[in-house]
Amino acid sequence: MEISKDTQNVVDTVESFTEKKLQKKNDFSVIMELAVSNLMIEEYGHAVFNGTAFFKLSKSLNKINPNEESASNFKKEFENYLEQFKTNIISITKHLESDTLAGRFDTTYFQLTRGCVLNLIDLAHDFAIFKEMQTHSKEENKQ
């Protein structure tokens, strides 16, 4: 799938915003391009929100004692945001015209495997950086 120059500029800006590299830069670019070209801005916004929450929860999950009472609720929240984020990505990528690319997204993100969850965490990382950049930009504009 060809990524427009505008989308590539946004992705490059996101990546240069932070010292961290985007984990799934190509897939992040494809999702953004699909969302923009299919006027799915609201769905993309939901993916940014849910992906950011999912990523933050994934980072905290390793720090929680599984024997604590709160661990069960935390795990439910994690699974809830995982499903919401995955649903957002599925609804955007259903517009893929390439069966090969659609199959790769299915294999990489949408199966019920630990590997797919880890790939979704990596993709959510990129959405979290995008959200961080948005927040930073809004704060700068207020000053």
CORLINSUL-V594510 format. One record per pair of residues at least 4 apart in sequence whose ideal C-beta (glycine too) atoms are under 7 Angstrom apart, sorted by the first residue. I is the first residue (numbers start at 1). J is the second residue. D is the distance in whole Angstrom. If there is no record, write none. Layout:
i=I j=J d=D
i=I j=J d=D
//
This chain:
i=1 j=30 d=6
i=1 j=33 d=7
i=1 j=98 d=6
i=1 j=101 d=6
i=3 j=7 d=5
i=3 j=8 d=5
i=3 j=29 d=5
i=3 j=33 d=5
i=4 j=8 d=7
i=4 j=33 d=6
i=5 j=9 d=6
i=6 j=10 d=7
i=7 j=11 d=6
i=7 j=29 d=6
i=7 j=32 d=5
i=7 j=33 d=5
i=7 j=36 d=6
i=8 j=12 d=6
i=8 j=29 d=7
i=9 j=13 d=6
i=10 j=14 d=6
i=10 j=32 d=7
i=11 j=15 d=6
i=11 j=25 d=7
i=11 j=28 d=7
i=11 j=29 d=5
i=11 j=32 d=7
i=12 j=16 d=6
i=13 j=17 d=6
i=14 j=22 d=7
i=14 j=129 d=6
i=14 j=130 d=5
i=14 j=133 d=6
i=15 j=21 d=7
i=15 j=22 d=5
i=15 j=25 d=7
i=17 j=129 d=7
i=17 j=133 d=4
i=18 j=129 d=5
i=20 j=129 d=7
i=22 j=28 d=6
i=22 j=126 d=5
i=22 j=129 d=7
i=23 j=122 d=4
i=23 j=123 d=7
i=23 j=125 d=5
i=23 j=126 d=6
i=24 j=28 d=5
i=24 j=122 d=5
i=24 j=123 d=4
i=24 j=126 d=6
i=25 j=29 d=6
i=26 j=30 d=7
i=27 j=31 d=6
i=27 j=123 d=6
i=28 j=32 d=6
i=28 j=123 d=7
i=28 j=126 d=4
i=29 j=33 d=6
i=30 j=34 d=6
i=31 j=35 d=6
i=31 j=89 d=6
i=31 j=92 d=5
i=31 j=93 d=7
i=32 j=36 d=6
i=33 j=37 d=6
i=34 j=38 d=6
i=34 j=92 d=5
i=34 j=93 d=6
i=34 j=95 d=5
i=34 j=96 d=7
i=35 j=40 d=4
i=35 j=41 d=7
i=35 j=43 d=6
i=35 j=44 d=4
i=35 j=92 d=5
i=38 j=95 d=5
i=40 j=44 d=6
i=40 j=92 d=6
i=41 j=45 d=6
i=42 j=46 d=7
i=43 j=47 d=7
i=43 j=88 d=6
i=43 j=91 d=6
i=43 j=92 d=6
i=44 j=48 d=7
i=44 j=92 d=7
i=45 j=49 d=6
i=46 j=50 d=6
i=46 j=88 d=5
i=47 j=51 d=5
i=47 j=85 d=6
i=47 j=88 d=4
i=47 j=89 d=6
i=47 j=92 d=7
i=47 j=127 d=6
i=48 j=52 d=6
i=48 j=127 d=5
i=48 j=130 d=6
i=48 j=131 d=5
i=49 j=53 d=7
i=50 j=54 d=6
i=50 j=81 d=6
i=50 j=84 d=4
i=50 j=85 d=4
i=50 j=88 d=6
i=51 j=55 d=6
i=51 j=85 d=5
i=51 j=123 d=7
i=51 j=124 d=4
i=51 j=127 d=3
i=51 j=128 d=6
i=52 j=56 d=6
i=52 j=127 d=6
i=52 j=128 d=4
i=52 j=131 d=4
i=53 j=57 d=6
i=53 j=81 d=5
i=54 j=58 d=6
i=54 j=81 d=4
i=54 j=82 d=6
i=54 j=85 d=5
i=54 j=124 d=5
i=55 j=59 d=7
i=55 j=121 d=6
i=55 j=124 d=4
i=55 j=125 d=5
i=55 j=128 d=4
i=56 j=60 d=7
i=56 j=128 d=7
i=57 j=61 d=6
i=57 j=77 d=6
i=57 j=78 d=5
i=57 j=81 d=6
i=58 j=78 d=7
i=58 j=121 d=5
i=60 j=64 d=7
i=61 j=74 d=7
i=61 j=78 d=6
i=64 j=68 d=7
i=64 j=71 d=5
i=64 j=74 d=6
i=65 j=71 d=6
i=66 j=71 d=5
i=67 j=71 d=7
i=70 j=74 d=6
i=71 j=75 d=6
i=72 j=76 d=7
i=73 j=77 d=7
i=74 j=78 d=6
i=75 j=79 d=6
i=76 j=80 d=6
i=77 j=81 d=6
i=78 j=82 d=6
i=79 j=83 d=6
i=80 j=84 d=6
i=81 j=85 d=6
i=82 j=86 d=6
i=82 j=117 d=7
i=82 j=120 d=7
i=83 j=87 d=6
i=84 j=88 d=7
i=85 j=89 d=6
i=85 j=120 d=6
i=85 j=124 d=6
i=86 j=90 d=6
i=86 j=109 d=7
i=86 j=110 d=7
i=86 j=120 d=6
i=87 j=91 d=6
i=88 j=92 d=7
i=89 j=93 d=6
i=89 j=109 d=6
i=90 j=94 d=6
i=90 j=110 d=6
i=93 j=102 d=7
i=93 j=105 d=5
i=96 j=101 d=5
i=96 j=102 d=4
i=96 j=105 d=7
i=98 j=102 d=6
i=99 j=103 d=6
i=100 j=104 d=7
i=101 j=105 d=7
i=102 j=106 d=6
i=103 j=107 d=6
i=104 j=108 d=6
i=105 j=109 d=6
i=105 j=110 d=7
i=106 j=110 d=5
i=107 j=111 d=7
i=108 j=116 d=7
i=108 j=119 d=5
i=109 j=116 d=6
i=109 j=119 d=6
i=109 j=120 d=6
i=109 j=123 d=7
i=110 j=116 d=7
i=111 j=116 d=5
i=114 j=118 d=6
i=115 j=119 d=6
i=116 j=120 d=6
i=117 j=121 d=7
i=118 j=122 d=7
i=119 j=123 d=6
i=120 j=124 d=6
i=121 j=125 d=7
i=123 j=127 d=7
i=124 j=128 d=6
i=125 j=129 d=7
i=126 j=130 d=7
i=127 j=131 d=6
i=128 j=132 d=6
i=129 j=133 d=6
i=130 j=134 d=7
i=131 j=135 d=6
i=132 j=136 d=6
i=133 j=137 d=6
i=134 j=138 d=6
i=135 j=139 d=6
i=136 j=140 d=6
i=137 j=141 d=6
i=138 j=142 d=7
//
